[in-house]
Amino acid sequence: MKTATYNIDLGFDQILDLVRQLPKKEKIRLTKELERELVDVKLTALLKAFKTDDLDQATIDKEVEIVRTELYAKSKGK
């Protein structure tokens, strides 16, 4: 079975009107899909913002150990 592709120009209000006509179950499905897409976009942007070649695992391990030591010292001082 061949699937056809159609491109039509719809404005936001037209799309919103169509969405309002969907059954509740389909609205929930659409909402979840939009949320998944938004999370993907945000995660990709976050990963790009923190991408660096200057940070290696040894540096991360060293910094983690420093923080753990400080937290341990604070917990013993209480």
LONU-624837 format. One record per atom (N, C-alpha, C, CB): atom name; y, x, z. Coordinates in steps of 0.1 Angstrom, whole numbers. Glycine has a CB too. Layout:
<recs>
{rec "CA" {Y X Z}}
...
</recs>
This chain:
<recs>
{rec "N" {-12 8 0}}
{rec "CA" {0 0 0}}
{rec "C" {12 9 0}}
{rec "CB" {0 -10 12}}
{rec "N" {21 7 -10}}
{rec "CA" {33 15 -11}}
{rec "C" {44 9 -3}}
{rec "CB" {37 17 -26}}
{rec "N" {52 17 4}}
{rec "CA" {63 12 12}}
{rec "C" {76 14 4}}
{rec "CB" {64 19 26}}
{rec "N" {84 4 3}}
{rec "CA" {97 5 -4}}
{rec "C" {108 8 5}}
{rec "CB" {100 -9 -12}}
{rec "N" {118 15 1}}
{rec "CA" {129 19 9}}
{rec "C" {142 13 3}}
{rec "CB" {130 34 10}}
{rec "N" {149 7 12}}
{rec "CA" {162 0 7}}
{rec "C" {173 5 16}}
{rec "CB" {161 -15 9}}
{rec "N" {184 8 9}}
{rec "CA" {196 12 17}}
{rec "C" {207 1 15}}
{rec "CB" {202 25 11}}
{rec "N" {212 -4 26}}
{rec "CA" {222 -15 26}}
{rec "C" {233 -11 36}}
{rec "CB" {216 -29 29}}
{rec "N" {245 -14 32}}
{rec "CA" {256 -11 41}}
{rec "C" {259 -23 51}}
{rec "CB" {269 -8 33}}
{rec "N" {257 -20 63}}
{rec "CA" {260 -30 74}}
{rec "C" {269 -25 84}}
{rec "CB" {247 -35 80}}
{rec "N" {278 -33 88}}
{rec "CA" {288 -29 99}}
{rec "C" {281 -31 112}}
{rec "CB" {301 -37 98}}
{rec "N" {288 -25 123}}
{rec "CA" {282 -26 136}}
{rec "C" {280 -41 140}}
{rec "CB" {291 -19 146}}
{rec "N" {290 -49 138}}
{rec "CA" {289 -63 142}}
{rec "C" {277 -70 135}}
{rec "CB" {302 -71 139}}
{rec "N" {275 -67 122}}
{rec "CA" {263 -73 115}}
{rec "C" {250 -68 121}}
{rec "CB" {264 -69 100}}
{rec "N" {249 -55 124}}
{rec "CA" {237 -50 131}}
{rec "C" {235 -57 144}}
{rec "CB" {238 -35 132}}
{rec "N" {246 -58 152}}
{rec "CA" {245 -64 165}}
{rec "C" {240 -79 164}}
{rec "CB" {259 -64 172}}
{rec "N" {245 -86 154}}
{rec "CA" {241 -99 152}}
{rec "C" {226 -100 148}}
{rec "CB" {249 -105 140}}
{rec "N" {221 -91 140}}
{rec "CA" {207 -90 137}}
{rec "C" {199 -87 149}}
{rec "CB" {204 -80 126}}
{rec "N" {203 -78 158}}
{rec "CA" {196 -74 170}}
{rec "C" {195 -86 179}}
{rec "CB" {203 -62 177}}
{rec "N" {206 -94 180}}
{rec "CA" {206 -105 189}}
{rec "C" {196 -116 185}}
{rec "CB" {220 -112 190}}
{rec "N" {192 -116 172}}
{rec "CA" {182 -125 167}}
{rec "C" {167 -121 170}}
{rec "CB" {184 -127 152}}
{rec "N" {166 -109 174}}
{rec "CA" {152 -104 176}}
{rec "C" {146 -110 189}}
{rec "CB" {152 -88 178}}
{rec "N" {133 -112 189}}
{rec "CA" {127 -116 202}}
{rec "C" {128 -106 213}}
{rec "CB" {111 -119 199}}
{rec "N" {127 -110 225}}
{rec "CA" {129 -101 237}}
{rec "C" {121 -89 236}}
{rec "CB" {126 -109 249}}
{rec "N" {108 -90 232}}
{rec "CA" {99 -79 231}}
{rec "C" {104 -68 221}}
{rec "CB" {85 -84 227}}
{rec "N" {109 -73 210}}
{rec "CA" {114 -64 200}}
{rec "C" {127 -57 204}}
{rec "CB" {116 -71 187}}
{rec "N" {136 -64 212}}
{rec "CA" {148 -58 217}}
{rec "C" {145 -47 227}}
{rec "CB" {156 -69 225}}
{rec "N" {134 -49 235}}
{rec "CA" {130 -39 245}}
{rec "C" {125 -27 237}}
{rec "CB" {119 -44 254}}
{rec "N" {117 -29 227}}
{rec "CA" {112 -18 219}}
{rec "C" {123 -10 212}}
{rec "CB" {102 -24 208}}
{rec "N" {133 -17 207}}
{rec "CA" {145 -11 201}}
{rec "C" {152 -3 211}}
{rec "CB" {154 -21 194}}
{rec "N" {154 -8 223}}
{rec "CA" {162 -1 233}}
{rec "C" {154 12 237}}
{rec "CB" {163 -10 246}}
{rec "N" {141 11 239}}
{rec "CA" {134 23 242}}
{rec "C" {135 34 231}}
{rec "CB" {119 20 245}}
{rec "N" {134 29 219}}
{rec "CA" {136 39 208}}
{rec "C" {149 45 207}}
{rec "CB" {133 32 194}}
{rec "N" {160 38 210}}
{rec "CA" {173 43 210}}
{rec "C" {175 53 222}}
{rec "CB" {184 32 211}}
{rec "N" {169 49 233}}
{rec "CA" {170 58 245}}
{rec "C" {163 71 242}}
{rec "CB" {164 51 257}}
{rec "N" {151 71 236}}
{rec "CA" {143 82 233}}
{rec "C" {151 92 223}}
{rec "CB" {130 79 226}}
{rec "N" {158 86 214}}
{rec "CA" {166 93 204}}
{rec "C" {178 100 211}}
{rec "CB" {171 84 193}}
{rec "N" {184 93 220}}
{rec "CA" {196 98 227}}
{rec "C" {191 110 236}}
{rec "CB" {202 87 236}}
{rec "N" {180 108 243}}
{rec "CA" {175 119 252}}
{rec "C" {172 131 243}}
{rec "CB" {163 114 259}}
{rec "N" {166 129 232}}
{rec "CA" {163 141 223}}
{rec "C" {176 148 219}}
{rec "CB" {155 136 211}}
{rec "N" {186 140 215}}
{rec "CA" {199 146 211}}
{rec "C" {205 154 222}}
{rec "CB" {208 135 206}}
{rec "N" {205 148 234}}
{rec "CA" {211 155 246}}
{rec "C" {203 167 250}}
{rec "CB" {212 145 258}}
{rec "N" {190 167 250}}
{rec "CA" {182 178 253}}
{rec "C" {184 189 243}}
{rec "CB" {167 174 254}}
{rec "N" {184 186 230}}
{rec "CA" {186 196 220}}
{rec "C" {200 203 222}}
{rec "CB" {186 190 206}}
{rec "N" {210 195 225}}
{rec "CA" {223 201 228}}
{rec "C" {223 210 240}}
{rec "CB" {234 190 229}}
{rec "N" {216 206 250}}
{rec "CA" {216 214 263}}
{rec "C" {208 227 260}}
{rec "CB" {208 206 274}}
{rec "N" {197 226 253}}
{rec "CA" {190 238 250}}
{rec "C" {198 248 241}}
{rec "CB" {177 235 243}}
{rec "N" {206 243 232}}
{rec "CA" {214 251 224}}
{rec "C" {225 258 232}}
{rec "CB" {220 243 212}}
{rec "N" {230 250 242}}
{rec "CA" {241 256 250}}
{rec "C" {236 267 259}}
{rec "CB" {247 244 259}}
{rec "N" {224 267 263}}
{rec "CA" {219 277 272}}
{rec "C" {210 288 265}}
{rec "CB" {210 271 283}}
{rec "N" {209 287 252}}
{rec "CA" {201 296 245}}
{rec "C" {208 310 245}}
{rec "CB" {199 292 230}}
{rec "N" {200 320 249}}
{rec "CA" {205 334 249}}
{rec "C" {194 344 247}}
{rec "CB" {213 336 262}}
{rec "N" {197 355 241}}
{rec "CA" {187 366 240}}
{rec "C" {189 376 251}}
{rec "CB" {188 372 226}}
{rec "N" {200 374 259}}
{rec "CA" {203 384 270}}
{rec "C" {195 382 283}}
{rec "CB" {218 384 273}}
{rec "N" {188 371 283}}
{rec "CA" {181 368 296}}
{rec "C" {166 369 294}}
{rec "CB" {184 354 300}}
{rec "N" {159 377 302}}
{rec "CA" {145 379 301}}
{rec "C" {138 374 314}}
{rec "CB" {141 394 298}}
{rec "N" {125 373 313}}
{rec "CA" {118 368 325}}
{rec "C" {119 376 337}}
{rec "CB" {103 367 321}}
{rec "N" {120 389 336}}
{rec "CA" {122 398 348}}
{rec "C" {135 395 355}}
{rec "CB" {122 413 343}}
{rec "N" {146 392 347}}
{rec "CA" {159 389 353}}
{rec "C" {158 376 360}}
{rec "CB" {170 389 342}}
{rec "N" {151 366 354}}
{rec "CA" {150 353 360}}
{rec "C" {142 354 373}}
{rec "CB" {143 343 351}}
{rec "N" {131 362 373}}
{rec "CA" {123 364 385}}
{rec "C" {131 370 396}}
{rec "CB" {110 372 382}}
{rec "N" {139 380 393}}
{rec "CA" {147 387 403}}
{rec "C" {157 378 409}}
{rec "CB" {154 399 396}}
{rec "N" {163 370 401}}
{rec "CA" {173 360 406}}
{rec "C" {167 349 415}}
{rec "CB" {181 354 395}}
{rec "N" {155 345 411}}
{rec "CA" {148 335 419}}
{rec "C" {144 341 432}}
{rec "CB" {135 330 411}}
{rec "N" {140 353 433}}
{rec "CA" {136 359 445}}
{rec "C" {148 361 455}}
{rec "CB" {129 373 443}}
{rec "N" {159 364 449}}
{rec "CA" {172 365 457}}
{rec "C" {175 352 464}}
{rec "CB" {183 370 448}}
{rec "N" {174 341 456}}
{rec "CA" {178 328 461}}
{rec "C" {168 324 471}}
{rec "CB" {178 318 450}}
{rec "N" {155 326 469}}
{rec "CA" {145 323 479}}
{rec "C" {147 330 492}}
{rec "CB" {131 326 473}}
{rec "N" {150 343 491}}
{rec "CA" {153 351 503}}
{rec "C" {164 345 511}}
{rec "CB" {155 365 499}}
{rec "N" {175 342 504}}
{rec "CA" {187 336 510}}
{rec "C" {183 322 517}}
{rec "CB" {198 334 500}}
{rec "N" {176 314 510}}
{rec "CA" {172 301 516}}
{rec "C" {163 303 528}}
{rec "CB" {166 293 505}}
{rec "N" {154 312 527}}
{rec "CA" {145 315 538}}
{rec "C" {153 319 551}}
{rec "CB" {135 325 535}}
{rec "N" {163 328 548}}
{rec "CA" {171 334 559}}
{rec "C" {179 322 565}}
{rec "CB" {180 345 554}}
{rec "N" {185 313 557}}
{rec "CA" {192 302 562}}
{rec "C" {184 293 571}}
{rec "CB" {199 294 551}}
{rec "N" {171 290 566}}
{rec "CA" {163 281 573}}
{rec "C" {158 287 587}}
{rec "CB" {150 278 565}}
{rec "N" {157 300 588}}
{rec "CA" {153 306 600}}
{rec "C" {165 307 610}}
{rec "CB" {148 321 598}}
{rec "N" {177 307 605}}
{rec "CA" {189 308 613}}
{rec "C" {193 295 619}}
{rec "CB" {200 313 605}}
{rec "N" {187 284 615}}
{rec "CA" {190 270 621}}
{rec "C" {186 269 635}}
{rec "CB" {185 259 612}}
</recs>
